[in-house]
Every structure is written in C-alpha cells, then in structure tokens.
Amino acid sequence: MPATKENLFDPYPLKFKDSFKKTIWGGTDLKKVLGKKTPPKTGESWELSFREDNASVVANGSYKGKKIPDLVKEWGREILGDDHSMRFMKGFPLLVKFLGMNDRMSLQVHPSDEFAQRYEMEGTGKMEAWYVIHAPKDSRIIRGVLPGTTVAEFKEQLQSGKVEQCLNVMEVNVGDVIFIPPGTIHTAFGGIVVLEVQQNSDHTYRLTDWDRKGLDGKPRKLDIEKALGVTDFYSMGVSKYKASQIQDYSYKRMLLLKCEKFTLESIQMKRGKVIIEADRARFRIYSVISGRGKFLYGNKKKTKMAWRRGETYLVPAHLGEFDISATAAAEIVVTYVE
C-alpha cells in the first residue's frame, strides 16, 4: 500500500498524563521534589504503564489522548523496534513509577516469574530497582534481613511485632541504586523519593502493614504464607550498586544497573546538548531526574519539545537521530531491555 499522510507514523518522544495513586504512606514529597501537581497523600506517580486497568495516556503531539497499548497495536514496530516488537507486542515488559514514601510502606516481597506462573493468574514476577532522587537525613530503606537470621527466628519476631530486629536497615543518599530482585524483603520511609523501574506486574505480598488501617478504614490484606514462601533469607546480594562511567561517549553516561529484565543508565549533562541516535531495534524510556531543556528531532532537528524534571518519555525506536538540549545541569535516566 502506498504511503499516505494517514498511514505514516509520526515519531516523537511520547509523554504521558500523570496518573497519581493515593496511599496510606504517601504525602507531598513528589510535589516538593519533582514539582508534580499531586493531591494530598500521593505515594505513586505511574509514569509509563501498559496495564489494562491503568494504561498510560499520551499527553503530547499528534497522538494526544491515545492509550499507549492502542498506539502500540497500530505502530508496534515503529515504537517498540524491529526486534522488540516481535517480543513485546503482546506484553510490554516494564512499569515505570516515581515513589514518594513519606510514611513507611508495608514490609513486602515480590515473587519470581516461576512462582507467579505456578500460583498466580498473572504469570509474571516482579523484579525492580530504585534510583534514589531525594533522601532526607532520617530517611531509611530496609532491604533484606540481617545476616544469620533464620526462618524460624524471623517468623517468631514477625508474630511478636518485633520483626524490625531482623531487618537490614540502610542509610541512603541521592544517587544510590537499590536492586530488589524477587524474594527480597523491602520497605522505605522518611520522605525518600525514588524512580522505580520494575517488571510489568502487580504482585506484592505483605508481611506486615505496621498495624495500620487502609484508606477505607479497614486493615489491608496480608499475604504472609506466600511472602514466606518466596522470601530469600540467605543470599540477599549487594545492597547498593555503584554507578560506573560508560566510555566512548562525548558526554557523561553512567551505568546504574544491569539485570536480566532491564538496564538503567544515566545521562548527566551540563548546559548544552548531546546527540542521541535512537536504536531501531529497541525502544528507550527517558525519565528526567533534574533540570529542564528540549528535545530537537525530525527534519534537520527543527522540531522542538520541552522537557522538565519529573517527566517520563517513551522514545520510539524509529525516531532517528535527536538532540537533548539542557538549559543548565540535568540528569536523565535511560531505561531499556536488551
């Protein structure tokens, strides 16, 4: 079929409408740190979601108002890439959020793919990572149990309400990367703000919710049996990952984390621009951590699109070469799947 105006894909960085989630542990941290227009008690801002009950809606350009799953059905190869369209047309692999944890989240753990396939209707596990954007002095992240903690001891302390004695409580700083593979007990509190990248799954098993009631005034559901069944008590791995610089770039590009489900890199730039060549084989997700500027793309890069902190963009694989221009120091986290 000959190309017409109606059947040509219009490639540009896709931004999405804010999707805020009110939580019992939320507050105003996303508003203070990222400038988001959140209502009170907001704990999560879903930045890019393909989930049926919460699909992201395009907020800019010629596809404004379209849900991203519908857009991908129409332009899968152009958006996801020549390789990734074959892998992910029927199931996008990632879910991207910003979290603002004013009060503590429930003490929770996520299942692996294997466990989810055996015991859940949705057969996808949940591997995730947190990139710390804001960390007040008294904020903490809990990741895993203390060395030597036995399953029997953990159960006893959990039942007696003293489980914190068994937990690995960490001080954190801006720029820390916290890897949370399936089976890792975790929570956070104290006004921490993080970028969360995870598998496209909603499986969370709660061990305790600190004797609180939910937003509906009722105790929230605990999943202690499943949680204990998936928890890894003996091989927690590295608590924090140290970023390393990737060579052969004309700008500062850092590797934050590389795991089997996704890779996180960071573009750190001063005032000026960097030139990016979109990978036709696979999509990229750009989450703005700090700063503001413009994307320049299209014919001779004459088309401009402003970006600012707290925004997330899905950059189509077929966008071609584009520039990222910053008016001052800026940082953008790039997420992709190999």
C-alpha positions in Angstrom: 0.0 0.0 0.0 1.5 3.4 -0.9 2.3 5.7 2.0 -0.2 8.4 2.7 -0.5 11.1 5.4 -2.9 8.8 7.2 -0.7 5.7 7.3 2.7 7.3 8.1 3.9 7.1 11.7 4.7 10.4 13.3 7.8 9.7 15.5 8.4 11.9 18.5 9.1 11.5 22.3 5.8 10.4 23.8 4.9 12.0 27.1 2.0 10.7 29.3 -0.7 12.2 31.5 0.1 12.0 35.2 -1.5 9.0 37.0 -1.3 9.6 40.8 -2.0 6.9 43.4 -3.2 7.9 46.9 -1.6 5.6 49.5 -1.6 5.5 53.3 2.2 6.0 53.2 2.1 8.9 50.7 2.5 12.6 51.3 3.6 15.7 49.4 7.1 14.5 48.5 6.5 14.1 44.8 5.2 17.7 44.7 8.1 19.1 46.7 10.9 17.3 44.9 9.6 16.8 41.3 7.1 19.6 41.0 4.2 17.3 40.3 0.7 18.7 40.9 -0.3 15.9 43.3 -3.3 15.8 45.7 -2.6 15.0 49.4 -1.3 11.5 50.4 0.1 10.7 46.9 2.6 7.9 47.1 3.0 6.9 43.5 3.0 8.5 40.1 2.7 5.9 37.4 4.8 7.2 34.5 4.5 4.5 31.9 2.0 1.7 32.2 0.6 -0.8 29.8 -1.6 -2.4 32.4 -5.3 -2.7 31.3 -6.7 -1.1 34.4 -4.2 1.8 34.3 -2.9 2.3 30.8 -0.9 5.5 30.2 -2.5 8.1 28.0 -0.4 10.2 25.6 -0.3 13.8 26.7 1.5 15.5 23.8 1.7 15.7 20.0 -0.4 14.2 17.3 -1.3 11.1 19.3 -2.5 13.0 22.3 -5.4 11.3 24.1 -4.5 7.8 22.9 -3.8 5.0 25.3 -0.3 3.7 24.8 -1.3 0.0 24.3 -3.7 1.0 21.5 -1.0 3.1 19.9 1.5 0.2 20.0 -1.1 -2.1 18.4 -1.1 0.3 15.5 2.6 1.2 15.3 4.3 -1.6 17.2 7.4 -1.9 15.1 8.0 1.9 14.8 7.6 2.4 18.6 9.0 -0.8 20.1 11.6 -1.5 17.5 12.4 -4.1 14.8 13.4 -6.7 17.4 11.3 -5.7 20.4 8.1 -5.6 18.5 8.3 -9.3 17.9 9.0 -9.9 21.7 6.7 -7.4 23.4 3.7 -6.7 21.1 1.5 -8.9 23.4 3.0 -7.9 26.7 5.1 -4.8 27.4 7.9 -5.8 29.8 8.2 -2.8 32.2 6.3 -0.5 34.5 7.9 2.9 35.5 6.9 5.0 38.5 8.1 7.7 40.8 7.5 6.9 44.5 7.4 9.4 47.4 7.5 7.5 50.7 6.5 9.9 53.5 5.5 7.1 55.9 6.7 3.6 55.7 5.4 1.2 53.1 4.2 -2.2 54.2 7.0 -4.7 54.7 6.7 -6.6 51.4 8.3 -9.0 49.0 7.7 -10.0 45.3 7.6 -13.4 43.6 9.7 -14.7 40.8 8.4 -15.5 37.3 8.4 -19.2 38.2 6.4 -18.7 41.4 3.9 -16.4 39.6 3.4 -18.9 36.8 2.6 -21.6 39.3 0.4 -19.8 41.8 -1.0 -16.6 40.2 -3.3 -15.8 37.3 -0.8 -13.3 36.0 2.3 -15.3 35.4 4.8 -12.5 35.6 7.1 -12.0 38.7 8.4 -8.7 39.9 12.0 -7.7 39.7 12.5 -4.0 40.4 15.1 -1.3 41.2 15.0 2.1 43.0 17.1 5.1 42.0 17.2 7.5 44.9 16.4 11.0 43.9 15.8 12.6 47.3 16.8 11.3 50.8 16.2 13.4 53.9 18.6 12.9 56.8 16.4 10.5 58.8 15.1 8.5 55.8 15.9 4.8 55.5 15.5 1.9 53.2 15.1 -1.6 54.5 16.4 -4.3 52.2 16.6 -7.9 53.2 17.3 -9.5 56.6 20.3 -9.3 58.9 23.0 -12.0 58.2 22.3 -15.1 60.3 18.6 -14.6 60.6 16.8 -17.9 60.4 13.4 -18.5 59.0 12.2 -19.7 62.4 13.6 -16.6 64.1 12.0 -14.3 61.5 8.6 -15.9 61.9 8.8 -15.6 65.7 9.7 -11.9 65.6 7.1 -11.2 63.0 4.4 -12.8 65.2 5.5 -10.8 68.2 5.6 -7.5 66.4 9.4 -7.2 66.7 10.3 -8.0 63.1 12.4 -4.8 62.8 15.1 -6.5 64.9 15.7 -8.9 61.9 15.9 -6.4 59.1 18.8 -4.8 57.3 18.1 -1.0 57.7 20.2 1.2 55.5 21.1 4.9 55.3 20.8 6.1 51.7 22.0 9.0 49.7 20.9 10.7 46.5 22.2 8.6 43.6 22.1 5.3 45.3 20.8 2.3 43.3 18.9 -0.3 45.2 18.3 -3.6 43.4 15.3 -5.5 44.6 15.1 -8.9 42.9 12.2 -11.3 43.6 12.4 -12.7 47.1 13.9 -9.6 48.7 12.1 -8.2 51.7 11.9 -4.4 51.5 10.3 -1.1 52.5 11.3 2.6 52.9 10.2 5.7 54.8 11.2 9.2 55.8 10.4 11.2 52.7 12.5 9.2 50.3 11.7 9.8 46.6 12.8 7.2 44.1 12.4 6.3 40.4 11.1 2.8 40.3 11.6 0.5 37.3 10.0 -2.9 37.6 8.6 -5.8 35.6 5.1 -5.2 34.4 3.5 -7.0 37.3 1.3 -6.0 40.3 2.3 -8.9 42.6 3.1 -7.7 46.1 3.0 -9.9 49.2 2.7 -8.0 52.5 4.3 -9.4 55.7 3.1 -6.6 57.9 1.5 -3.2 57.5 2.6 -2.0 60.9 -0.9 -2.3 62.5 -2.4 0.4 60.3 -5.7 0.6 58.5 -6.1 1.3 54.8 -7.6 4.3 53.2 -11.0 2.6 53.5 -10.6 2.3 57.3 -10.1 -1.5 57.2 -6.8 -3.4 57.8 -5.1 -4.2 54.5 -4.7 -7.8 53.4 -1.5 -9.6 54.4 0.0 -12.4 52.4 2.3 -14.0 55.0 2.2 -17.6 53.7 3.0 -16.6 50.1 5.6 -14.0 51.3 7.5 -16.5 53.4 7.3 -19.0 50.5 9.1 -16.6 48.2 11.5 -14.8 50.6 15.2 -15.4 50.1 16.7 -15.4 53.6 20.2 -16.4 52.7 21.5 -14.7 49.5 20.4 -11.0 49.6 23.2 -9.9 47.2 24.6 -6.4 47.0 22.6 -3.8 49.0 23.7 -0.8 46.9 25.1 -0.7 43.4 27.9 1.7 42.5 27.4 3.5 39.2 30.3 3.3 36.7 31.1 5.5 33.8 30.5 4.2 30.3 33.3 5.1 28.0 33.3 6.2 24.4 30.6 8.8 24.8 31.2 12.5 24.2 29.1 13.2 27.3 28.9 11.7 30.8 27.0 8.4 30.7 26.8 6.2 33.7 25.7 2.5 34.1 23.5 2.4 37.1 22.3 -1.2 36.9 22.2 -4.1 34.5 20.0 -7.1 35.4 18.2 -9.8 33.4 15.0 -7.8 33.0 16.2 -4.3 32.3 19.2 -1.9 32.2 19.4 1.6 33.8 21.8 4.2 32.6 22.1 7.9 33.5 22.9 10.9 31.2 24.5 13.6 33.2 25.0 16.8 31.4 25.8 20.5 31.9 24.3 23.3 29.9 24.4 22.4 26.2 23.3 19.4 24.2 24.1 15.8 23.5 23.4 13.9 20.2 21.5 10.6 20.5 20.8 8.0 17.8 17.7 6.0 18.5 18.2 2.3 18.3 15.8 1.0 15.6 15.8 -2.5 17.2 14.5 -1.4 20.6 12.7 1.4 22.5 14.1 3.6 25.2 12.4 5.2 28.2 13.8 8.6 29.4 12.9 9.8 32.9 14.0 13.3 33.8 15.5 13.4 37.3 16.6 17.0 37.3 16.9 20.0 35.0 14.9 21.2 32.0 15.5 21.6 28.3 14.3 20.5 24.9 14.3 17.5 22.5 15.2 18.5 19.0 14.3 16.0 16.3 12.7 15.5 12.9 13.9 17.0 9.6 17.1 18.8 10.3 16.1 18.7 14.0 13.8 21.7 13.6 11.1 20.3 15.8 11.4 21.2 19.5 9.7 19.7 22.5 10.3 21.0 26.1 11.1 18.6 28.9 11.5 19.1 32.7 12.2 17.2 35.9 9.6 14.6 36.9 8.6 13.7 33.3 9.0 10.4 31.5 9.1 9.9 27.8 8.9 6.8 25.6 11.3 7.4 22.7 10.2 5.4 19.7 12.8 3.1 18.1 12.3 4.7 14.7 12.8 8.3 15.9 16.2 8.5 14.3 18.9 11.0 15.5 17.8 13.6 18.0 19.4 16.1 20.4 18.8 16.6 24.1 19.4 20.2 24.9 19.7 21.4 28.6 19.5 25.0 29.9 21.6 24.0 33.0 22.9 20.9 34.7 20.5 18.0 34.2 20.2 14.2 34.7 18.0 11.8 32.7 17.8 8.1 33.5 17.5 5.9 30.4 15.8 2.5 30.8 15.8 -0.3 28.2 15.6 -4.0 27.7 18.4 -5.9 25.9 
